[in-house]
Amino acid sequence: MSKVVAVTSQKGGAGKTTVALALAGHALATGKSVVIIDLDPQASATTFRDLRAADDLIVEAVPSSRLAKAITDARQIADLVIIDTAPHAEAPALAAARAADILVIPCRPGVLDVAAIATTIDMAKLAGKRPVVVVNAARPNSRQALEVIQALADAATDISPAVLSLRADFGDAIAAGQTVQEFAPNSKAAAEANALGEVILARMGV
């Protein structure tokens, strides 16, 4: 049976689409079919689809009012359904969280970013989910990720041991319409994306 991941943060600029595509890339590389449901009016995932030459990754832009139907349809054709949500949209994000098997919250390292995800963690509680926080855009070889983990140690959340660093390959891959695993398969960015995919998919038994 297919599984649903909701990637959500009420703070803009957290890197939801980067995380969603990292998960999608890992799933595709391991032979799984993937659908991304793009709820964000900024349509970053949809723009990625428009740039993509390959047709093995389905990205559907849908209004939040059609989310339930979109998930039902996606489950019929995909092993993994990823919902890329919009910031500052509590009701759609809550609906996505309730529909998901796992809730992933990207968080950039920094005091303000850590403080800002409290609202998203509270939303996860309303949905009855214990979310997984993914540190995103950390400086390589720095203590930033560790500092985020320590800051969230007492929060009602889990912390992914896999971290996405601030690497050019992530952005360059999206601009090329490719997952980072396709764009730079032997890169550190691809290794990080695959490590994150292993963590999240293993938790769902995919």
Stockholm file with secondary structure:
# STOCKHOLM 1.0

chainA/1-206         MSKVVAVTSQKGGAGKTTVALALAGHALATGKSVVIIDLDPQASATTFRDLRAADDLIVEAVPSSRLAKAITDARQIADLVIIDTAPHAEAPALAAARAADILVIPCRPGVLDVAAIATTIDMAKLAGKRPVVVVNAARPNSRQALEVIQALADAATDISPAVLSLRADFGDAIAAGQTVQEFAPNSKAAAEANALGEVILARMGV
#=GR chainA/1-206 SS CCEEEEECCSSTTSCHHHHHHHHHHHHHHTTCCEEEEECCTTCHHHHHHHHCCCCSEEEEECCGGGHHHHHHHHHTTCSEEEEECCTTCHHHHHHHHHHCSEEEEEECSSHHHHHHTHHHHHHHHHTTCCCEEEEEEECTTSSHHHHHHHHTTTSSSEECSCCEECCHHHHHHHHTTSCHHHHSTTSHHHHHHHHHHHHHHHHHTC
#=GC SS_cons         CCEEEEECCSSTTSCHHHHHHHHHHHHHHTTCCEEEEECCTTCHHHHHHHHCCCCSEEEEECCGGGHHHHHHHHHTTCSEEEEECCTTCHHHHHHHHHHCSEEEEEECSSHHHHHHTHHHHHHHHHTTCCCEEEEEEECTTSSHHHHHHHHTTTSSSEECSCCEECCHHHHHHHHTTSCHHHHSTTSHHHHHHHHHHHHHHHHHTC
//
